[in-house]
Amino acid sequence: MATFSLQATPTDAASWAALARRAETAGFDALLAADHPGDVTSPFVALAAAAPVTSTIGLGSYVSNLGVREPMLLAADVATLDLISGGRARLGVGAGHTPAEWRAVGRERPDVAGRVRRCVAVAEAVRALLDGASVTVDSVELTMREAVLRVPRPVQDRIPLTMGTANSTLLRWAGAHADVVGLTGFGRTLADGHQHEARWRADQIEAQLACVAAGVGRPGRPPALSPHPPC
């Protein structure tokens, strides 16, 4: 069964609440908020405001930049949203493609491989924190010591995870670990640091799907339904 989500950002409280109610009434599966610090509203504050005026629609970020988000703070935001929404939180993540967002938090954007490693490390740490585990990581990309998310605890046993990417490594990781894979179609980053060449030809989409399929064969995942070119 096909489902549809709506991505938006608030401009004022009244219209945001009205939009959330309309999206739920129209049958959207989720209301999603972008996460670009400095350019859009805080996604989890906005989604928390949508929670009390809705009752069934999912609420999630699409996508949180794991290059500039710290695992403990992100896990606490998601778990809090899940708590106050009665178990409707979603989490969308990505590696972070905009240099200005890294510089704004005092970091220089790494190369592609560095961003991918950071994204996987943070995604795995957030998942472990939400699952109630103690997390210790000591790497170039991420350092955490005996981190435990004691309060709040999420309502859902597993908060649905979306990975938004066009990177082959992350697409394979998403095939193995994510509940939803968002194909961004991003190609080479252009000179402004924000826009990208698009990868939306049929063969390029098939290649991205092949990478997802390459990760799907882990235990507990269904096998790929159709053959794809090697990733």
C-alpha positions in Angstrom: 0.0 0.0 0.0 1.4 3.4 -1.0 1.7 6.1 1.6 2.5 9.8 1.3 4.2 12.2 3.6 4.1 16.0 3.7 7.2 18.1 4.4 6.7 21.7 5.6 8.0 24.3 8.0 6.0 26.7 10.1 5.6 30.4 9.5 3.3 31.0 12.5 1.6 28.9 15.2 -1.9 29.1 13.9 -1.2 28.1 10.3 1.1 25.4 11.4 -1.5 23.8 13.6 -4.0 24.1 10.8 -1.7 22.5 8.3 -1.0 19.6 10.7 -4.7 19.0 11.2 -5.4 19.2 7.4 -2.5 16.8 6.6 -3.9 14.2 9.1 -7.5 14.6 7.8 -6.2 14.2 4.2 -4.6 10.9 5.1 -0.9 11.7 5.0 1.2 9.1 6.7 3.5 11.7 8.3 4.2 15.4 8.7 7.9 16.0 8.2 10.1 19.1 9.0 13.4 20.0 7.4 16.5 20.3 9.6 18.8 23.0 8.4 19.9 25.1 11.4 19.8 28.8 10.6 17.6 28.4 7.6 14.4 26.7 8.9 12.6 26.4 12.2 13.8 23.8 14.7 12.1 20.6 13.5 11.5 19.0 16.8 10.0 22.1 18.4 7.7 22.5 15.4 6.7 18.9 15.4 6.1 18.9 19.2 3.7 21.8 18.5 1.9 19.7 15.9 1.5 16.7 18.3 -1.4 18.0 20.5 -3.5 19.1 17.6 -3.3 15.7 15.9 -3.7 12.1 17.0 -2.6 9.6 14.3 -0.2 11.2 11.8 3.5 10.5 12.2 5.9 13.3 13.0 9.5 13.4 12.0 12.6 15.2 10.7 13.6 14.9 7.1 16.4 15.0 7.4 18.6 15.7 10.5 22.1 16.6 9.5 24.2 14.0 11.5 27.3 16.0 10.7 26.2 18.8 13.1 23.9 16.9 15.4 25.2 15.2 18.6 23.8 11.7 19.2 22.6 12.3 22.8 20.9 15.6 22.1 19.2 14.2 19.0 18.1 11.0 20.7 16.6 13.1 23.6 14.7 15.3 21.1 13.3 12.3 19.2 12.4 10.4 22.4 10.7 13.5 23.8 8.7 13.9 20.6 7.7 10.3 20.8 6.6 10.7 24.4 4.4 13.7 23.9 2.9 12.5 20.6 2.0 9.1 22.1 4.4 7.1 20.0 4.3 8.9 16.6 7.9 10.1 16.2 9.9 9.4 13.1 13.6 10.2 12.6 15.1 11.1 9.2 18.9 11.4 9.0 21.5 12.3 6.4 25.2 13.0 6.2 25.0 16.8 5.7 25.9 18.4 2.4 25.9 22.1 3.2 29.3 23.5 4.2 27.8 26.5 6.0 26.0 24.2 8.5 29.3 22.6 9.6 31.1 26.0 9.9 28.2 27.4 12.0 29.0 24.8 14.7 32.7 25.3 14.5 33.6 22.4 12.2 34.9 22.1 8.7 33.0 19.8 6.4 35.0 16.6 5.9 35.3 14.9 2.5 32.6 12.5 1.4 34.2 9.5 3.2 34.5 11.4 6.4 30.9 12.6 6.2 29.7 9.0 5.6 31.7 7.6 8.5 30.3 10.4 10.8 26.7 9.7 9.6 26.9 6.0 10.2 28.5 6.4 13.6 25.9 8.9 14.8 23.0 7.0 13.3 24.1 3.8 15.1 24.7 5.7 18.4 21.3 7.3 18.3 19.6 4.0 17.5 21.4 2.4 20.5 20.5 5.2 22.8 16.8 5.0 21.8 17.0 1.3 22.4 18.3 1.9 26.0 21.9 0.9 25.5 25.0 2.4 27.0 27.1 3.9 24.2 30.8 4.4 24.2 32.5 5.4 21.0 36.1 6.7 20.5 36.8 7.5 16.9 37.9 10.5 14.7 34.3 11.0 13.7 32.6 10.6 17.1 33.5 10.4 20.8 31.0 9.3 23.5 31.6 7.8 26.9 29.0 5.7 28.7 26.1 7.7 27.3 22.7 6.4 28.4 19.3 8.0 27.6 17.5 7.3 30.8 14.8 9.9 30.5 12.7 10.3 28.4 12.2 6.8 27.1 10.4 6.5 23.8 6.9 5.1 23.6 7.6 3.0 20.5 9.8 -0.1 20.8 11.5 1.1 17.6 11.2 4.6 16.2 11.1 4.4 12.4 14.4 5.5 10.8 14.7 7.1 7.4 18.0 7.6 5.6 18.1 10.3 3.0 21.1 9.9 0.7 22.5 9.3 -2.8 25.8 7.9 -1.5 26.4 4.3 -2.4 27.8 3.3 1.0 24.9 5.0 2.9 22.4 3.4 0.5 23.8 0.0 1.4 23.7 0.8 5.1 20.2 2.0 4.8 19.1 -1.2 3.0 20.4 -3.1 6.1 19.3 -0.8 8.9 16.7 1.8 7.9 12.9 1.5 7.7 12.7 4.0 4.8 15.2 5.0 2.2 14.9 8.5 0.8 16.6 8.8 -2.6 17.9 12.4 -2.8 19.3 12.1 -6.3 22.2 14.3 -5.3 25.2 14.4 -7.6 28.2 16.7 -7.4 27.9 19.6 -5.1 27.8 22.9 -7.0 29.9 26.0 -6.2 27.3 27.6 -4.0 27.6 24.7 -1.5 23.9 24.1 -1.5 22.7 22.9 -4.9 23.7 19.7 -6.7 23.8 18.1 -10.0 20.8 15.7 -10.2 21.0 12.0 -10.6 17.5 11.3 -11.8 17.9 9.4 -15.0 16.4 6.0 -15.0 19.7 4.2 -15.0 21.0 6.4 -12.1 17.9 5.6 -10.0 18.3 1.9 -10.8 21.9 2.1 -9.6 20.8 3.7 -6.3 18.1 1.1 -5.8 20.7 -1.6 -6.4 22.8 -0.2 -3.6 19.8 -0.4 -1.2 19.1 -4.0 -2.4 22.7 -4.9 -1.7 22.1 -4.2 2.0 18.6 -5.7 2.3 19.8 -9.3 2.6 20.7 -9.1 6.3 18.8 -11.4 8.7 15.3 -10.2 9.3 15.1 -8.3 6.0 13.1 -9.6 3.0 15.2 -10.5 -0.1 15.3 -8.1 -3.1 12.3 -8.6 -5.2 14.0 -8.1 -8.5 17.6 -8.2 -9.8 19.5 -4.9 -10.0 22.9 -4.1 -11.5 25.8 -4.6 -9.1 26.5 -1.7 -6.7 
